[in-house]
Amino acid sequence: MGFFDEDDNDPFESIVREFFEGTKPSRTSSSRDLIKSEKEERIIDYIEEGNKVYFVFELFGYSKKDIKVDVGKGFIEVEAKKKDFEGVQSYLISKLSKGTKIKKNISNLKFKDYNWAFNNGILEVEIETK
């Protein structure tokens, strides 16, 4: 039995058969499954300008008081963990309360001082090098 009952030799039927042959019906997933299996990807930009190095991180969902930045000889570490959940959608509370930690080793980083600013989900770390 073909796509059209009356004619199994219909050219459209052969196209449909060729296109869908061997495929299994797709399974849908709930949004709950999507959040559990969501792959964490962070965008990090690195800019070197004279004796300054800039790192730019995307940390959406957090506020300035949720973020801790540490710079040491040869590394930069950013930790974000949500502390206040007022106004946060319930499906995000689990993810934001676990937080995120990003550590990048930079072998030749020797710094004098560093500053950081956070605005609209974007963290900028400015490091003055020796």
C-alpha positions in Angstrom: 0.0 0.0 0.0 1.5 3.3 -1.0 1.0 6.9 -0.2 -1.9 7.0 -2.7 -4.0 3.8 -2.4 -5.1 3.6 -6.0 -1.7 3.7 -7.7 1.5 2.2 -6.3 3.5 3.3 -9.4 2.9 7.0 -8.8 6.2 8.9 -9.3 5.5 10.9 -6.1 5.3 7.7 -4.2 8.8 6.7 -5.3 10.1 10.1 -4.2 8.4 9.8 -0.8 9.7 6.3 -0.4 13.3 7.3 -1.3 13.2 10.3 1.0 11.8 8.5 4.1 13.1 5.0 3.6 14.9 3.7 6.7 14.0 6.6 8.9 12.5 6.1 12.3 9.8 8.3 13.7 11.3 11.2 15.6 10.8 11.4 19.3 9.8 14.7 20.9 11.3 15.7 24.2 9.9 17.9 26.9 11.5 21.2 27.9 12.5 19.4 31.1 14.7 17.0 29.1 16.2 19.9 27.2 17.3 21.8 30.3 18.8 18.6 31.9 20.9 17.8 28.8 21.7 21.4 27.8 25.4 21.7 27.0 27.0 24.6 28.8 28.8 26.9 26.4 30.4 30.1 27.4 31.7 32.7 25.0 35.1 34.1 26.1 36.9 36.8 24.2 40.5 37.6 24.8 42.0 41.0 23.7 45.6 42.1 24.2 46.3 45.8 23.9 49.7 47.2 24.9 50.3 46.4 28.6 46.7 45.4 29.2 44.8 42.2 28.6 41.0 42.0 28.5 38.8 39.0 29.0 35.1 39.2 28.2 32.7 36.5 29.5 29.0 36.0 28.9 27.3 35.2 32.3 23.6 35.7 31.7 21.2 35.3 34.6 23.6 36.5 37.3 24.0 39.8 39.0 27.2 41.6 40.0 26.9 40.3 43.6 26.8 36.7 42.4 30.2 36.9 40.7 33.7 36.4 42.1 36.8 37.1 40.0 40.3 36.0 40.9 43.5 36.6 38.9 46.8 35.0 39.9 50.2 34.3 38.4 49.3 32.3 35.2 45.5 32.1 35.7 42.1 33.8 35.7 39.2 32.3 37.5 35.5 33.4 37.4 32.9 31.9 39.7 29.2 32.8 39.5 26.5 31.4 41.8 23.0 32.9 42.1 22.1 34.0 45.6 18.8 35.9 45.2 16.1 34.2 43.2 13.4 36.9 43.3 11.9 37.3 39.9 13.8 34.3 38.4 11.7 31.7 36.5 11.4 28.4 38.3 13.0 26.4 35.6 16.2 28.5 35.9 16.6 28.3 39.7 18.2 24.9 39.6 20.8 25.8 37.0 21.7 29.2 38.4 21.9 27.9 42.0 24.5 25.3 40.9 26.5 28.2 39.4 29.4 28.1 37.0 33.1 28.2 37.4 35.5 29.1 34.6 39.3 28.8 35.1 41.7 29.6 32.3 45.4 29.0 32.7 47.6 31.5 30.9 51.2 30.5 31.3 52.8 33.8 30.6 50.4 36.0 32.6 52.2 38.3 35.0 50.0 41.0 36.3 50.2 44.2 38.4 46.6 44.9 38.9 43.1 44.0 37.6 39.6 45.4 37.5 36.3 44.0 36.5 32.9 45.3 35.5 29.7 43.4 35.0 26.7 44.8 33.0 23.8 43.1 31.3 25.2 39.6 31.5 28.7 40.6 30.2 31.7 40.4 32.5 34.8 42.4 31.4 38.1 41.7 33.3 40.9 44.2 32.6 44.3 43.0 33.6 47.3 45.3 33.7 50.4 43.3 32.9 54.0 43.8 34.0 
